[in-house]
């Protein structure tokens, strides 16, 4: 069970890397110094989404409800901006760029979630 969670996290990070690479190809103002920084950004984004994002969601719940969930776009862009702030070699010029990039990464992550939902990995140990 633990191996499956690690594999899922790695696959999700791979899809996030793909989303970040795609966003870099489409958007001006989003840059990575090298491929290693791109992969680190995807991993760090996964950690931020697992640790920081739930706290931010709770704190901003009233405004999220009032905006009918649209504020989640701002939160996602903020998480991406936070990763860019922490990680050297990853820059985002404007908030609008972070917003569009977060939409692209979210789309790639949704594809990953759909694919992983159908993924069944089983480990069997046979003793003789």
TIMI-2910 file (N, C-alpha, C, CB; in pm, 1 decimal, decimal comma, always signed):
<rs>
+----------+----------+----------+----------+----------+----------+----------+----------+----------+----------+----------+----------+------+
!      n_x !      n_y !      n_z !     ca_x !     ca_y !     ca_z !      c_x !      c_y !      c_z !     cb_x !     cb_y !     cb_z ! resn !
+----------+----------+----------+----------+----------+----------+----------+----------+----------+----------+----------+----------+------+
!    +81,9 !   -119,6 !     +0,0 !     +0,0 !     +0,0 !     +0,0 !    +86,5 !   +126,3 !     +0,0 !    -93,3 !     -0,4 !   +120,6 !  Unk !
!   +195,5 !   +122,8 !    +76,5 !   +284,8 !   +237,8 !    +83,7 !   +353,6 !   +261,3 !    -51,0 !   +389,7 !   +217,3 !   +194,5 !  Unk !
!   +392,9 !   +153,1 !   -117,9 !   +457,0 !   +164,3 !   -248,8 !   +362,1 !   +225,5 !   -351,5 !   +504,8 !    +26,9 !   -296,8 !  Unk !
!   +235,2 !   +193,8 !   -341,3 !   +135,7 !   +247,8 !   -434,8 !   +123,6 !   +399,0 !   -418,2 !     -1,9 !   +180,5 !   -413,1 !  Unk !
!   +122,4 !   +446,3 !   -295,4 !   +112,6 !   +589,9 !   -270,1 !   +235,7 !   +664,1 !   -322,7 !    +95,5 !   +616,3 !   -120,1 !  Unk !
!   +351,8 !   +604,4 !   -306,2 !   +474,2 !   +665,6 !   -358,3 !   +469,4 !   +670,7 !   -510,3 !   +599,0 !   +587,9 !   -311,2 !  Unk !
!   +424,3 !   +561,8 !   -572,6 !   +413,1 !   +558,0 !   -717,9 !   +312,1 !   +661,7 !   -767,2 !   +372,5 !   +417,4 !   -764,9 !  Unk !
!   +198,8 !   +672,4 !   -699,0 !    +98,7 !   +772,9 !   -737,3 !   +154,1 !   +914,1 !   -725,7 !    -26,4 !   +759,1 !   -650,6 !  Unk !
!   +227,7 !   +942,2 !   -616,5 !   +286,9 !  +1074,8 !   -599,1 !   +385,5 !  +1103,6 !   -712,1 !   +357,3 !  +1085,5 !   -461,9 !  Unk !
!   +466,5 !  +1006,4 !   -747,8 !   +564,4 !  +1025,5 !   -855,7 !   +494,8 !  +1047,6 !   -989,7 !   +658,7 !   +904,3 !   -864,9 !  Unk !
!   +389,5 !   +972,6 !  -1015,0 !   +315,6 !   +990,5 !  -1140,2 !   +247,0 !  +1126,9 !  -1144,4 !   +211,6 !   +878,7 !  -1157,6 !  Unk !
!   +191,1 !  +1168,3 !  -1032,5 !   +129,0 !  +1301,0 !  -1026,7 !   +233,5 !  +1411,5 !  -1046,0 !    +56,0 !  +1320,2 !   -892,3 !  Unk !
!   +350,5 !  +1392,2 !   -987,4 !   +458,7 !  +1489,7 !  -1006,0 !   +503,3 !  +1493,5 !  -1151,8 !   +578,5 !  +1456,1 !   -914,7 !  Unk !
!   +504,2 !  +1377,6 !  -1216,3 !   +540,5 !  +1373,8 !  -1358,2 !   +439,2 !  +1450,9 !  -1441,8 !   +550,2 !  +1228,5 !  -1407,5 !  Unk !
!   +310,7 !  +1435,5 !  -1411,7 !   +208,6 !  +1510,0 !  -1484,4 !   +215,4 !  +1659,3 !  -1452,8 !    +69,9 !  +1455,6 !  -1451,1 !  Unk !
!   +248,9 !  +1693,0 !  -1328,3 !   +266,8 !  +1834,3 !  -1293,7 !   +386,5 !  +1892,2 !  -1368,5 !   +285,5 !  +1851,4 !  -1141,1 !  Unk !
!   +493,9 !  +1812,8 !  -1382,0 !   +609,4 !  +1857,5 !  -1460,6 !   +569,9 !  +1881,5 !  -1604,8 !   +722,9 !  +1754,7 !  -1453,7 !  Unk !
!   +489,9 !  +1791,0 !  -1658,6 !   +440,9 !  +1807,2 !  -1795,1 !   +358,3 !  +1934,9 !  -1806,9 !   +357,1 !  +1685,1 !  -1837,6 !  Unk !
!   +272,8 !  +1959,7 !  -1708,3 !   +191,0 !  +2081,2 !  -1708,9 !   +275,4 !  +2206,7 !  -1699,3 !    +91,7 !  +2078,1 !  -1594,8 !  Unk !
!   +377,2 !  +2204,2 !  -1613,8 !   +465,6 !  +2320,0 !  -1601,1 !   +545,5 !  +2342,5 !  -1729,2 !   +560,8 !  +2301,9 !  -1482,3 !  Unk !
!   +591,5 !  +2233,2 !  -1790,6 !   +665,4 !  +2245,6 !  -1916,8 !   +574,2 !  +2302,3 !  -2025,4 !   +722,8 !  +2108,1 !  -1960,8 !  Unk !
!   +450,6 !  +2252,5 !  -2031,3 !   +353,9 !  +2301,5 !  -2129,2 !   +323,8 !  +2449,4 !  -2105,6 !   +224,2 !  +2218,9 !  -2123,0 !  Unk !
!   +306,8 !  +2488,3 !  -1979,6 !   +282,0 !  +2628,8 !  -1946,8 !   +399,6 !  +2716,5 !  -1987,6 !   +254,5 !  +2644,7 !  -1797,2 !  Unk !
!   +521,8 !  +2664,6 !  -1970,1 !   +640,0 !  +2739,2 !  -2011,7 !   +643,0 !  +2757,8 !  -2162,3 !   +766,4 !  +2668,7 !  -1965,5 !  Unk !
!   +600,2 !  +2655,7 !  -2235,8 !   +599,1 !  +2663,6 !  -2382,3 !   +492,0 !  +2759,6 !  -2432,6 !   +576,7 !  +2525,1 !  -2442,6 !  Unk !
!   +381,6 !  +2771,8 !  -2359,5 !   +268,4 !  +2853,3 !  -2404,6 !   +279,1 !  +2997,9 !  -2356,6 !   +137,6 !  +2792,7 !  -2355,8 !  Unk !
!   +321,3 !  +3017,0 !  -2232,5 !   +315,0 !  +3148,8 !  -2168,9 !   +449,7 !  +3219,6 !  -2168,4 !   +264,4 !  +3135,5 !  -2027,0 !  Unk !
!   +445,8 !  +3348,3 !  -2194,8 !   +563,8 !  +3432,0 !  -2173,4 !   +564,9 !  +3470,9 !  -2026,4 !   +563,4 !  +3559,5 !  -2266,9 !  Unk !
!   +681,0 !  +3478,6 !  -1967,9 !   +689,8 !  +3521,4 !  -1828,6 !   +700,6 !  +3407,8 !  -1730,0 !   +572,0 !  +3603,3 !  -1794,3 !  Unk !
!   +707,3 !  +3285,6 !  -1777,8 !   +725,8 !  +3169,1 !  -1692,3 !   +851,4 !  +3098,1 !  -1741,2 !   +599,6 !  +3073,4 !  -1694,9 !  Unk !
!   +953,8 !  +3090,3 !  -1654,0 !  +1082,3 !  +3036,6 !  -1697,5 !  +1143,0 !  +2943,6 !  -1593,4 !  +1178,7 !  +3149,8 !  -1727,8 !  Unk !
!  +1211,7 !  +2842,6 !  -1645,5 !  +1291,0 !  +2750,9 !  -1563,8 !  +1433,3 !  +2755,2 !  -1615,0 !  +1233,9 !  +2605,2 !  -1567,7 !  Unk !
!  +1529,7 !  +2750,6 !  -1524,2 !  +1669,3 !  +2755,1 !  -1566,7 !  +1712,8 !  +2625,1 !  -1632,9 !  +1758,9 !  +2784,9 !  -1448,0 !  Unk !
!  +1656,6 !  +2512,1 !  -1587,2 !  +1691,8 !  +2382,7 !  -1646,4 !  +1584,2 !  +2279,3 !  -1612,6 !  +1831,2 !  +2334,8 !  -1595,9 !  Unk !
!  +1601,7 !  +2159,0 !  -1667,4 !  +1503,3 !  +2052,1 !  -1646,6 !  +1497,2 !  +2008,4 !  -1500,8 !  +1536,2 !  +1932,2 !  -1734,8 !  Unk !
!  +1609,6 !  +2011,3 !  -1432,5 !  +1612,5 !  +1973,2 !  -1291,4 !  +1526,0 !  +2068,5 !  -1208,2 !  +1757,6 !  +1972,5 !  -1238,7 !  Unk !
!  +1531,1 !  +2196,3 !  -1239,3 !  +1448,9 !  +2294,3 !  -1168,3 !  +1301,1 !  +2270,7 !  -1196,1 !  +1488,3 !  +2437,1 !  -1208,6 !  Unk !
!  +1269,1 !  +2233,4 !  -1317,8 !  +1130,4 !  +2202,1 !  -1353,9 !  +1078,3 !  +2085,2 !  -1270,7 !  +1119,6 !  +2169,2 !  -1504,5 !  Unk !
!  +1156,9 !  +1980,7 !  -1258,6 !  +1116,6 !  +1863,3 !  -1180,7 !  +1106,8 !  +1898,9 !  -1032,2 !  +1216,8 !  +1746,9 !  -1201,6 !  Unk !
!  +1201,9 !  +1976,1 !   -982,4 !  +1197,1 !  +2018,7 !   -841,7 !  +1073,9 !  +2104,5 !   -814,8 !  +1324,7 !  +2096,8 !   -804,5 !  Unk !
!  +1039,6 !  +2190,0 !   -910,1 !   +920,1 !  +2273,6 !   -894,5 !   +794,7 !  +2187,7 !   -885,8 !   +907,9 !  +2372,9 !  -1011,1 !  Unk !
!   +786,7 !  +2084,3 !   -967,9 !   +669,7 !  +1995,6 !   -964,6 !   +661,4 !  +1921,7 !   -831,5 !   +675,0 !  +1894,6 !  -1080,7 !  Unk !
!   +774,1 !  +1874,0 !   -781,5 !   +775,4 !  +1805,2 !   -652,0 !   +739,1 !  +1900,2 !   -538,6 !   +912,9 !  +1743,1 !   -626,0 !  Unk !
!   +796,7 !  +2019,1 !   -542,0 !   +767,3 !  +2117,8 !   -438,3 !   +621,8 !  +2162,5 !   -444,6 !   +860,0 !  +2238,6 !   -452,0 !  Unk !
!   +568,1 !  +2174,0 !   -564,9 !   +426,6 !  +2209,7 !   -580,1 !   +337,9 !  +2101,6 !   -519,3 !   +391,2 !  +2230,5 !   -729,1 !  Unk !
!   +375,5 !  +1975,8 !   -537,2 !   +300,5 !  +1866,2 !   -475,7 !   +302,5 !  +1873,0 !   -324,4 !   +355,9 !  +1733,6 !   -520,8 !  Unk !
!   +417,5 !  +1904,4 !   -268,5 !   +429,3 !  +1916,8 !   -122,9 !   +347,8 !  +2036,9 !    -73,6 !   +578,3 !  +1931,3 !    -81,0 !  Unk !
!   +357,6 !  +2148,4 !   -144,5 !   +281,1 !  +2268,9 !   -106,5 !   +130,2 !  +2240,9 !   -110,8 !   +316,0 !  +2387,7 !   -200,9 !  Unk !
!    +87,0 !  +2171,0 !   -214,4 !    -55,1 !  +2139,8 !   -226,5 !   -102,4 !  +2042,7 !   -119,0 !    -83,9 !  +2082,2 !   -363,4 !  Unk !
!    -11,0 !  +1961,2 !    -68,6 !    -47,1 !  +1866,7 !    +37,0 !    -41,5 !  +1928,9 !   +176,0 !    +44,2 !  +1746,7 !    +31,9 !  Unk !
!    +45,8 !  +2027,2 !   +196,0 !    +66,9 !  +2081,7 !   +330,2 !     +6,9 !  +2221,6 !   +347,2 !   +215,2 !  +2086,0 !   +361,0 !  Unk !
!    +45,4 !  +2314,3 !   +261,9 !     +6,4 !  +2454,5 !   +279,2 !   -135,6 !  +2481,3 !   +228,1 !   +105,4 !  +2545,6 !   +206,7 !  Unk !
!   -169,0 !  +2424,7 !   +113,2 !   -297,2 !  +2454,8 !    +48,8 !   -418,3 !  +2423,8 !   +138,5 !   -308,7 !  +2376,3 !    -80,6 !  Unk !
!   -422,3 !  +2309,6 !   +209,3 !   -538,5 !  +2285,7 !   +296,8 !   -557,0 !  +2393,5 !   +403,6 !   -524,6 !  +2150,9 !   +364,4 !  Unk !
!   -446,5 !  +2443,8 !   +458,0 !   -456,3 !  +2551,4 !   +557,6 !   -510,8 !  +2679,7 !   +495,1 !   -318,8 !  +2578,4 !   +621,0 !  Unk !
!   -462,0 !  +2710,4 !   +375,9 !   -509,4 !  +2829,7 !   +305,3 !   -657,1 !  +2814,8 !   +269,5 !   -425,6 !  +2854,8 !   +177,8 !  Unk !
!   -698,4 !  +2694,8 !   +229,7 !   -839,0 !  +2671,7 !   +196,4 !   -930,3 !  +2695,6 !   +316,2 !   -858,1 !  +2529,7 !   +144,8 !  Unk !
!   -887,4 !  +2649,9 !   +432,2 !   -968,5 !  +2670,7 !   +552,9 !   -977,1 !  +2818,9 !   +587,0 !   -909,8 !  +2592,2 !   +671,9 !  Unk !
!   -863,6 !  +2888,4 !   +578,9 !   -862,5 !  +3030,6 !   +614,1 !   -942,1 !  +3116,8 !   +516,7 !   -720,6 !  +3080,4 !   +620,3 !  Unk !
!   -950,4 !  +3074,3 !   +391,7 !  -1018,9 !  +3154,3 !   +289,6 !  -1155,1 !  +3097,4 !   +252,4 !   -933,0 !  +3164,5 !   +165,5 !  Unk !
!  -1207,2 !  +3007,5 !   +334,1 !  -1335,1 !  +2943,9 !   +302,8 !  -1449,3 !  +3044,3 !   +281,8 !  -1372,1 !  +2848,3 !   +413,5 !  Unk !
!  -1463,1 !  +3146,5 !   +364,5 !  -1574,8 !  +3240,1 !   +340,7 !  -1567,6 !  +3308,0 !   +203,0 !  -1576,5 !  +3347,0 !   +449,7 !  Unk !
!  -1450,1 !  +3355,2 !   +163,6 !  -1440,5 !  +3422,1 !    +33,9 !  -1456,1 !  +3321,7 !    -80,8 !  -1306,0 !  +3496,1 !    +21,7 !  Unk !
!  -1413,6 !  +3198,7 !    -59,3 !  -1431,6 !  +3095,6 !   -161,1 !  -1579,2 !  +3065,4 !   -181,0 !  -1356,1 !  +2967,8 !   -122,5 !  Unk !
!  -1653,9 !  +3061,5 !    -73,2 !  -1797,8 !  +3037,5 !    -83,2 !  -1867,7 !  +3154,9 !   -151,4 !  -1858,3 !  +3013,5 !    +56,2 !  Unk !
!  -1832,9 !  +3276,0 !   -113,0 !  -1894,9 !  +3395,5 !   -171,4 !  -1866,7 !  +3405,1 !   -321,6 !  -1844,0 !  +3522,2 !   -100,3 !  Unk !
!  -1747,0 !  +3364,5 !   -362,9 !  -1711,7 !  +3372,7 !   -505,7 !  -1748,4 !  +3245,2 !   -581,6 !  -1562,2 !  +3400,3 !   -521,3 !  Unk !
!  -1822,7 !  +3157,1 !   -515,2 !  -1868,0 !  +3031,2 !   -575,8 !  -1750,6 !  +2945,9 !   -624,8 !  -1963,0 !  +3060,2 !   -692,5 !  Unk !
!  -1642,4 !  +2948,7 !   -548,9 !  -1526,8 !  +2865,2 !   -578,1 !  -1423,0 !  +2927,5 !   -669,9 !  -1572,5 !  +2739,8 !   -637,5 !  Unk !
!  -1451,3 !  +3042,8 !   -727,4 !  -1355,8 !  +3105,5 !   -818,2 !  -1227,3 !  +3149,0 !   -747,8 !  -1419,8 !  +3224,8 !   -885,1 !  Unk !
!  -1236,0 !  +3172,6 !   -618,2 !  -1116,5 !  +3211,8 !   -544,0 !  -1014,3 !  +3099,0 !   -540,3 !  -1153,4 !  +3253,3 !   -402,0 !  Unk !
!  -1056,6 !  +2976,4 !   -566,6 !   -963,3 !  +2863,9 !   -573,2 !   -858,5 !  +2885,4 !   -682,3 !  -1039,3 !  +2733,1 !   -598,2 !  Unk !
!   -897,4 !  +2956,1 !   -789,0 !   -800,8 !  +2988,3 !   -894,6 !   -689,2 !  +3076,5 !   -839,6 !   -870,8 !  +3058,4 !  -1013,1 !  Unk !
!   -726,6 !  +3171,1 !   -754,9 !   -628,3 !  +3259,8 !   -692,5 !   -537,9 !  +3180,6 !   -598,2 !   -698,9 !  +3374,2 !   -616,1 !  Unk !
!   -596,3 !  +3087,2 !   -524,6 !   -518,0 !  +3004,4 !   -432,7 !   -417,8 !  +2919,4 !   -510,9 !   -611,0 !  +2914,1 !   -347,9 !  Unk !
!   -462,5 !  +2858,8 !   -620,5 !   -373,0 !  +2777,2 !   -702,5 !   -259,2 !  +2860,8 !   -760,4 !   -451,1 !  +2709,7 !   -815,5 !  Unk !
!   -290,5 !  +2979,2 !   -807,9 !   -187,2 !  +3069,2 !   -860,3 !    -91,6 !  +3109,3 !   -748,2 !   -251,3 !  +3195,2 !   -924,8 !  Unk !
!   -145,1 !  +3131,2 !   -629,2 !    -61,6 !  +3165,6 !   -514,2 !    +33,7 !  +3053,7 !   -476,5 !   -148,4 !  +3200,1 !   -395,6 !  Unk !
!    -13,5 !  +2929,1 !   -482,2 !    +74,1 !  +2815,0 !   -452,8 !   +188,3 !  +2807,4 !   -554,5 !     -6,7 !  +2682,9 !   -453,2 !  Unk !
!   +155,8 !  +2831,5 !   -680,4 !   +258,3 !  +2831,0 !   -783,9 !   +356,5 !  +2946,8 !   -763,6 !   +193,6 !  +2839,6 !   -923,1 !  Unk !
!   +304,4 !  +3062,9 !   -726,2 !   +390,4 !  +3177,4 !   -696,5 !   +479,7 !  +3152,6 !   -576,7 !   +306,6 !  +3300,5 !   -672,3 !  Unk !
!   +428,2 !  +3083,1 !   -477,0 !   +507,2 !  +3049,0 !   -358,7 !   +622,7 !  +2955,2 !   -395,6 !   +417,6 !  +2983,7 !   -251,2 !  Unk !
!   +594,8 !  +2859,8 !   -482,7 !   +700,1 !  +2769,6 !   -529,5 !   +807,4 !  +2848,9 !   -604,2 !   +641,1 !  +2658,8 !   -620,8 !  Unk !
!   +764,9 !  +2942,6 !   -689,1 !   +860,7 !  +3024,6 !   -764,3 !   +943,1 !  +3112,2 !   -669,4 !   +786,7 !  +3113,0 !   -867,8 !  Unk !
!   +882,3 !  +3158,4 !   -561,4 !   +953,2 !  +3240,5 !   -463,3 !  +1060,0 !  +3159,0 !   -389,9 !   +854,0 !  +3300,5 !   -362,5 !  Unk !
!  +1027,8 !  +3034,2 !   -359,2 !  +1118,3 !  +2949,2 !   -281,6 !  +1230,9 !  +2891,6 !   -367,2 !  +1040,5 !  +2836,1 !   -216,7 !  Unk !
!  +1198,7 !  +2855,1 !   -491,1 !  +1292,0 !  +2779,4 !   -574,3 !  +1370,1 !  +2870,7 !   -668,2 !  +1217,0 !  +2673,9 !   -654,9 !  Unk !
!  +1501,9 !  +2869,7 !   -653,3 !  +1588,3 !  +2946,4 !   -744,2 !  +1584,0 !  +2883,2 !   -883,0 !  +1735,3 !  +2952,0 !   -690,9 !  Unk !
!  +1582,8 !  +2966,4 !   -985,5 !  +1581,0 !  +2916,4 !  -1122,6 !  +1442,1 !  +2904,8 !  -1180,9 !  +1647,3 !  +2783,9 !  -1128,6 !  Unk !
!  +1338,7 !  +2936,3 !  -1102,3 !  +1200,2 !  +2932,2 !  -1147,9 !  +1141,7 !  +3071,1 !  -1125,4 !  +1116,7 !  +2821,1 !  -1072,4 !  Unk !
!  +1101,8 !  +3137,7 !  -1233,4 !  +1048,5 !  +3273,1 !  -1221,2 !   +913,4 !  +3284,8 !  -1290,0 !  +1146,5 !  +3374,5 !  -1280,0 !  Unk !
!   +829,7 !  +3365,8 !  -1228,3 !   +700,0 !  +3402,6 !  -1284,5 !   +694,0 !  +3554,6 !  -1280,9 !   +579,1 !  +3336,5 !  -1204,8 !  Unk !
!   +671,3 !  +3615,8 !  -1397,7 !   +675,1 !  +3761,4 !  -1406,9 !   +552,7 !  +3830,8 !  -1346,8 !   +688,8 !  +3801,3 !  -1550,0 !  Unk !
!   +433,8 !  +3777,2 !  -1374,6 !   +310,0 !  +3845,3 !  -1333,9 !   +212,3 !  +3746,6 !  -1270,3 !   +243,9 !  +3914,7 !  -1455,2 !  Unk !
!   +116,7 !  +3801,9 !  -1196,2 !    +13,7 !  +3718,2 !  -1136,1 !    -70,7 !  +3651,8 !  -1244,0 !    -75,0 !  +3800,9 !  -1042,3 !  Unk !
!    -99,4 !  +3723,9 !  -1351,7 !   -180,2 !  +3666,1 !  -1460,1 !   -110,6 !  +3543,0 !  -1519,6 !   -206,0 !  +3771,8 !  -1571,0 !  Unk !
!    +20,8 !  +3548,0 !  -1529,7 !    +95,9 !  +3433,0 !  -1579,4 !    +82,0 !  +3315,3 !  -1483,8 !   +244,2 !  +3469,2 !  -1598,4 !  Unk !
!    +90,2 !  +3342,7 !  -1354,1 !    +73,5 !  +3237,2 !  -1254,1 !    -67,2 !  +3178,9 !  -1261,0 !   +101,8 !  +3291,4 !  -1112,7 !  Unk !
!   -166,5 !  +3264,4 !  -1284,3 !   -304,9 !  +3218,2 !  -1293,9 !   -323,5 !  +3124,5 !  -1412,1 !   -400,0 !  +3336,9 !  -1305,9 !  Unk !
!   -275,1 !  +3164,6 !  -1529,9 !   -286,4 !  +3080,4 !  -1648,6 !   -205,0 !  +2952,9 !  -1633,8 !   -241,3 !  +3156,8 !  -1772,4 !  Unk !
!    -86,5 !  +2963,5 !  -1576,2 !     -3,0 !  +2845,1 !  -1555,5 !    -70,6 !  +2747,3 !  -1460,5 !   +134,8 !  +2885,1 !  -1500,7 !  Unk !
!   -134,1 !  +2799,1 !  -1355,8 !   -202,6 !  +2710,3 !  -1262,0 !   -320,0 !  +2639,5 !  -1328,8 !   -251,2 !  +2789,0 !  -1140,0 !  Unk !
!   -385,9 !  +2706,1 !  -1422,4 !   -493,5 !  +2640,0 !  -1496,8 !   -439,1 !  +2526,1 !  -1583,6 !   -568,0 !  +2741,9 !  -1584,4 !  Unk !
!   -326,8 !  +2549,5 !  -1647,8 !   -266,0 !  +2446,1 !  -1732,5 !   -219,1 !  +2328,0 !  -1647,5 !   -147,2 !  +2504,6 !  -1812,9 !  Unk !
!   -153,6 !  +2357,4 !  -1536,3 !   -106,8 !  +2250,9 !  -1447,3 !   -225,8 !  +2175,5 !  -1388,5 !    -18,4 !  +2308,9 !  -1334,1 !  Unk !
!   -332,4 !  +2247,1 !  -1353,0 !   -452,1 !  +2181,9 !  -1298,8 !   -515,3 !  +2088,7 !  -1400,7 !   -554,1 !  +2286,3 !  -1253,9 !  Unk !
!   -515,3 !  +2130,3 !  -1527,4 !   -570,5 !  +2044,9 !  -1632,1 !   -488,5 !  +1916,6 !  -1644,5 !   -574,0 !  +2119,8 !  -1767,1 !  Unk !
!   -356,4 !  +1929,9 !  -1646,7 !   -270,1 !  +1811,6 !  -1655,5 !   -285,0 !  +1723,2 !  -1531,2 !   -122,9 !  +1853,9 !  -1672,9 !  Unk !
!   -301,5 !  +1784,4 !  -1415,8 !   -321,7 !  +1708,1 !  -1292,5 !   -456,2 !  +1636,3 !  -1293,8 !   -312,7 !  +1800,4 !  -1170,4 !  Unk !
!   -557,5 !  +1698,2 !  -1353,3 !   -688,3 !  +1633,0 !  -1364,0 !   -680,1 !  +1511,0 !  -1455,5 !   -794,1 !  +1732,3 !  -1416,9 !  Unk !
!   -604,1 !  +1523,4 !  -1562,2 !   -582,4 !  +1408,4 !  -1650,9 !   -512,0 !  +1297,0 !  -1573,9 !   -499,0 !  +1449,3 !  -1775,9 !  Unk !
!   -412,7 !  +1333,4 !  -1494,0 !   -341,7 !  +1234,3 !  -1413,1 !   -435,7 !  +1166,6 !  -1314,6 !   -225,7 !  +1299,7 !  -1338,2 !  Unk !
!   -520,5 !  +1245,2 !  -1249,9 !   -614,7 !  +1188,5 !  -1152,7 !   -711,0 !  +1092,1 !  -1221,6 !   -693,6 !  +1300,8 !  -1081,4 !  Unk !
!   -755,6 !  +1128,0 !  -1341,9 !   -846,4 !  +1040,0 !  -1415,8 !   -775,7 !   +909,9 !  -1453,8 !   -899,6 !  +1110,9 !  -1542,4 !  Unk !
!   -650,8 !   +922,1 !  -1496,7 !   -576,3 !   +802,4 !  -1534,6 !   -540,9 !   +717,4 !  -1413,3 !   -449,9 !   +840,9 !  -1609,6 !  Unk !
!   -503,5 !   +782,1 !  -1304,0 !   -466,0 !   +708,1 !  -1184,3 !   -586,2 !   +645,9 !  -1116,6 !   -393,8 !   +798,3 !  -1087,4 !  Unk !
!   -702,5 !   +703,3 !  -1136,9 !   -822,9 !   +644,9 !  -1079,2 !   -848,2 !   +506,8 !  -1135,4 !   -943,2 !   +734,3 !  -1104,2 !  Unk !
!   -810,7 !   +486,0 !  -1261,3 !   -829,5 !   +356,4 !  -1323,9 !   -709,2 !   +265,6 !  -1309,8 !   -861,4 !   +374,2 !  -1467,8 !  Unk !
!   -603,3 !   +315,7 !  -1246,1 !   -481,5 !   +237,7 !  -1230,9 !   -493,7 !   +145,6 !  -1110,9 !   -359,2 !   +329,4 !  -1216,1 !  Unk !
!   -467,9 !    +20,9 !  -1133,6 !   -474,1 !    -75,6 !  -1025,0 !   -339,9 !   -145,9 !  -1016,0 !   -589,7 !   -177,6 !  -1046,3 !  Unk !
!   -274,1 !   -125,5 !   -906,9 !   -142,9 !   -186,3 !   -886,8 !   -154,1 !   -280,0 !   -767,4 !    -30,9 !    -77,6 !   -864,4 !  Unk !
!   -112,5 !   -403,3 !   -788,4 !   -119,9 !   -501,2 !   -680,6 !    +16,3 !   -565,9 !   -665,7 !   -229,9 !   -608,0 !   -707,8 !  Unk !
!    +54,9 !   -583,2 !   -541,5 !   +177,9 !   -653,4 !   -509,9 !   +140,0 !   -781,7 !   -437,7 !   +274,1 !   -565,2 !   -423,4 !  Unk !
!   +189,8 !   -892,2 !   -488,3 !   +161,7 !  -1020,5 !   -423,6 !   +294,8 !  -1085,1 !   -385,3 !    +78,0 !  -1114,8 !   -517,5 !  Unk !
!   +297,0 !  -1134,3 !   -264,7 !   +415,6 !  -1202,6 !   -216,0 !   +378,0 !  -1347,2 !   -194,3 !   +470,8 !  -1137,7 !    -85,1 !  Unk !
!   +447,9 !  -1433,8 !   -261,8 !   +423,8 !  -1577,6 !   -247,6 !   +537,9 !  -1639,7 !   -170,6 !   +407,9 !  -1645,8 !   -385,6 !  Unk !
!   +502,3 !  -1716,3 !    -71,8 !   +603,9 !  -1788,7 !     +5,0 !   +596,4 !  -1935,1 !    -30,8 !   +585,0 !  -1768,4 !   +157,9 !  Unk !
!   +710,7 !  -1993,0 !    -53,3 !   +715,9 !  -2136,6 !    -87,1 !   +787,6 !  -2213,5 !    +17,6 !   +782,9 !  -2159,3 !   -220,7 !  Unk !
+----------+----------+----------+----------+----------+----------+----------+----------+----------+----------+----------+----------+------+
</rs>
